[in-house]
Amino acid sequence: MNEKCEIVRDLLPMYIDDLTSKESNEFINRHLQSCPECTDYYNNLKEDIPEFNHNEKVPSENTEKTLIKKIRRRILLGASALTIFFLTTGIILGIFGDAIFQEGNPLPLVKSIIKLESTDADYVQFSEMPVKYISKSTIDREEMIKRFMEKKNWIYKEQMGNSYFFIKDGEEISVSTRQFTRKYFTWEVPADSTLER
Ligand SMILES: [Zn+2]
């Protein structure tokens, strides 16, 4: 190894980091072209310094940042979905208490209550199977249920507890009511009784 080789090898780390002067670069390039040993040395050194390839380094850093951003966004989205879920549940519970979950999925019931409050309907159906309606506690429930059933030709017989009994063609059925919250009650009609005969 001659003196030139030594100088070049001393300069190579700086050269790789692009910190050498234009004159030094020319000197190093010229030497590398004529000296296979130093070219080998240079190639090895280049591989040992991962920062060397600036074009590769930048995207990999970006990829990492993008990934972190994506993960953060996913965590935030997940958190806000949970927040919305708990807020909604909290609001529903706050307004209606645990009673709302006694009738199964509370959403149809909440929708029915909104409809009940925003229209002058006496009742709103919130379940198809079994057939269930919701009404305000302020209504005369006996009167309303009688009218409802008589439209379907059921004749009122008697009331026992929370149930109203009706007869038609020797058949007897009952419509049962249940206090839902202080403001509302639900009532269930036997499915086939709602069919016109
Ligand atoms: Zn050399």
Boltz pocket constraint, residues with backbone or C-beta under 6 A from the ligand:
constraints:
  - pocket:
      binder: B
      contacts: [[A, 4], [A, 5], [A, 6], [A, 8], [A, 31], [A, 35], [A, 37], [A, 38]]
      max_distance: 6.0
